[in-house]
Every structure is written in structure tokens, then in C-alpha cells.
Amino acid sequence: MAKQDDENTPPRRPATRLVRSGRDKSLTGPFINPPVIHASTVLFDSVDDMNHRRQRYEYGRRGTPTSDALEAALNDLHKSDGTTLYPSGLTAASIALLATVKAGDRILLTDCIYGPVRHFADTALKNLNIETVYYDPLVGAGIETLFTPNTSVVYLESPGSLTFEMQDLPAIAEVAHRHGASVLFDNTWATPLHFNPLDHGADIAIIAGTKYLGGHADVMLGTASARGATWKRLKELHGSMGLHVGPDDMYLALRGIRTLAIRLERHEKSAMTVARWLQARPEVGRVLYPPLDTDPGHAIWKRDMTGASGLFGVVLNGWSNEQARQFVDRLTLFGIGASWGGFESLATVPHVPRTATPWHAGGPLLRLHIGLEDTADLIADLEAGFAHVAAG
Ligand SMILES: Cc1ncc(COP(=O)(O)O)c(C=O)c1O
């Protein structure tokens, strides 16, 4: 049977915690993994037991050993008081916002925010009389000028998942907390392996588990982890909305967490190889990838994060959108489709929605997710794409 940690256990490093966390034997029994519990009704021995809730598990929606194991793993990685699970990353983001605002508030959202979160703010939150102000992702402590007495939330996504600006979380959080506002941070790109937003000033760490936690393009999941009073608010709203995730998806995310360190190591190494190769191509104006020492966000990335994932942007020098489309259509190893974080490489030509800070890159933007294939094959595929566009 796996030995259990106790108060004498020394602090574990993140890669070890990915393997060990959420495996308390009260959840797994003698097995390495927890059971996948499909449950609605949970039975009690007596009416008294049921009415006085004298049981750890009461109803499928309110938790099972499967959800407890995944939540415990995420709490261990974030050092959070609690984690709530959602049917998608977008739900995690929208519920985290709803839990921290009230009608009449103003919220500050980074201009590089994931598009559907922008849509949620511009529609559902607007209908609740919540005003959204988008800010320049590079604003840092200068965000102070946007605060009003009713500003209740600042929401960061760093690096932005289309344009890859690194944001100065500690500087922004310091200002926000002085004004009594909550700080929400979408950490899908770095994952808690490489960055714990709660240790750098965020109140809620949000992850689209759909990406690297699942890691195999077969799960939809969101997570939000928090501490103290913020955790209580999140838990209350999550419970009262009856949010629930299917046990198979929770299990797959937990399984993905076990191999996250080794997968991310390979995603990062391969992404670096491909990014450096692209930087040397005459067709490429800029590669947007904070681990590159030429990237404007490199200093913040190096200061705050211990590693990277495999998603980056490429600005094509003076190309038309039509040429970018022809390039991506010609690739054979890069799938064309939404999302990222799975084992496979992907390429898209995204639209960049901006309202606070115009996006003028000097050419169309490609977004590449570098998967677990051999980089020599990926580079050969990209090279064939460039030759195809050059041949007109
Ligand atoms: C940065 C980021 N956050 C959140 C989401 C939303 O996740 P989901 O697709 O699971 O709703 C995405 C999806 O692409 C994303 O890229």
C-alpha cells in the first residue's frame, strides 16, 4: 500500500506532488488510483443519519471519492483551501467572475482575454449592470488609474493565449488589493506545475483543464482554486448552481495530472526548437513566446514561472490573410481546430479581438500548438508549407 504523507513529511517539489497528491488512502483504498464513481443517490443507514448528514458522502452532486481526489490534487498544487470543478474552462471563468461581482460594479479585464470570457462580460454581466473596462495587458501598476470606488475585480490571462503578453501579476495584485478588489488569473498556459498564481497575489486561479490537465484532447473541464473568504464565496455559488462534472472526465484529468511534468517538459523543449527555427525564417516577423529571450515578456516570465507550455504565436511578415490560410491548409501534421494542450500539434489563423489596445503586428498571426511529435517532422511540415506559399 502507498505510504501516506504525515506532518513529518518534508515539503515536496511540484513534479513529486503531481504524482502523490489526491491519493489519500481514504479515497483510493489499496489501489493507486481512486474509483470512478458514477453516482446520484447515496444511501444512508437510517433517517436520522440522512437528516443529520452523518456521512462523508450524501449525494452525487455534492462530491464523491473521484471528485475529492481531483480537488485534493489541485489544492495541493495551489496550496488552496478549496477547488471547484466545472464542465468547461469557460464555466470556471464565468462562475469565478459571478462569485466576485455584484450589480453596479466595475470590472477590469485584460484586453488579451480568452474571447468567450469577453463575450460573457459584454452580455451576461452587462445585463446585470456590471461595467467592463478592458486594459492594456502591459499596464502593470499603471492599472491604478482605472480604479473607481466600485471596481471589484481584475481578471488576468498571462500570457494571453493569442498574443502572449506576460502580465505583471504581483504589481497588479498589489494595486487591486489596496482598492479592495479580487484578482482572478487564468493559468491555463503555465499550469500549476510552472506557476501558482495564488502565491503571486491572485485570489482565484482558473484553469481550462480541457488543455494540459487532460492532455489528450478528450476532456472538457474547468477548475478554480482559492483560499480563505474568496474560497467560501466560490464554493457557495458553485453549490447553489448545482455544478457538476461527470466522473469519467474527472478521472481523465486526474490521470493527466500524473504525467503533466513529463509532457510539459517535452512540449516546452519542442516548442523552443520550432520557435527558434521559425525565428530564422525570412517569412516570420516575430515569434510570440515568452521563454525566448527576445520576447518582450521574457523578464516577467523568467521572474515568475519555472517553465512553459507548447503554445505560441507567429507573426508573418507582410503576408496576406489568404497566404496564411493557404499555409495552414497545406500542413499535414498540424490539425486545424479549437483548443490546445493535447498530444497533437495544431495550427490556426485566429482573429484577435481587441478594444483597449489595437493589435497591429505587421502581418497575420498564426497560433501553433507544438505537440509530442518529433520536431524534425514538424519542421519539415512547416518548411513544405512555406514552399507551398512561395510557389503561389
Ligand atoms: C486561455 C483559455 N482559457 C479558457 C479557455 C476555455 O476553456 P474550455 O474550452 O474548456 O471552455 C480556453 C479555451 O481555449 C483558453 O484558451
Ligand as a Chemical Component Dictionary entry (heavy atoms), coordinates in Angstrom:
data_LIG
# 
_chem_comp.id                   LIG 
_chem_comp.type                 NON-POLYMER 
_chem_comp.pdbx_formal_charge   0 
_chem_comp.three_letter_code    LIG 
# 
loop_
_chem_comp_atom.comp_id 
_chem_comp_atom.atom_id 
_chem_comp_atom.alt_atom_id 
_chem_comp_atom.type_symbol 
_chem_comp_atom.charge 
_chem_comp_atom.model_Cartn_x 
_chem_comp_atom.model_Cartn_y 
_chem_comp_atom.model_Cartn_z 
_chem_comp_atom.pdbx_ordinal 
LIG C1 C1 C 0 -6.783  30.602 -22.025 1  
LIG C2 C2 C 0 -8.076  29.862 -22.073 2  
LIG N1 N1 N 0 -8.897  29.929 -21.019 3  
LIG C3 C3 C 0 -10.072 29.298 -21.016 4  
LIG C4 C4 C 0 -10.487 28.542 -22.091 5  
LIG C5 C5 C 0 -11.824 27.874 -22.041 6  
LIG O1 O1 O 0 -11.716 26.501 -21.848 7  
LIG P1 P1 P 0 -12.851 25.498 -22.353 8  
LIG O2 O2 O 0 -12.651 25.346 -23.835 9  
LIG O3 O3 O 0 -12.607 24.259 -21.572 10 
LIG O4 O4 O 0 -14.165 26.122 -22.037 11 
LIG C6 C6 C 0 -9.674  28.428 -23.211 12 
LIG C7 C7 C 0 -10.092 27.613 -24.368 13 
LIG O5 O5 O 0 -9.500  27.632 -25.420 14 
LIG C8 C8 C 0 -8.432  29.121 -23.206 15 
LIG O6 O6 O 0 -7.607  29.078 -24.272 16 
# 
loop_
_chem_comp_bond.comp_id 
_chem_comp_bond.atom_id_1 
_chem_comp_bond.atom_id_2 
_chem_comp_bond.value_order 
_chem_comp_bond.pdbx_ordinal 
LIG C1 C2 SING 1  
LIG C2 N1 SING 2  
LIG C2 C8 DOUB 3  
LIG N1 C3 DOUB 4  
LIG C3 C4 SING 5  
LIG C4 C5 SING 6  
LIG C4 C6 DOUB 7  
LIG C5 O1 SING 8  
LIG O1 P1 SING 9  
LIG P1 O2 DOUB 10 
LIG P1 O3 SING 11 
LIG P1 O4 SING 12 
LIG C6 C7 SING 13 
LIG C6 C8 SING 14 
LIG C7 O5 DOUB 15 
LIG C8 O6 SING 16 
# 
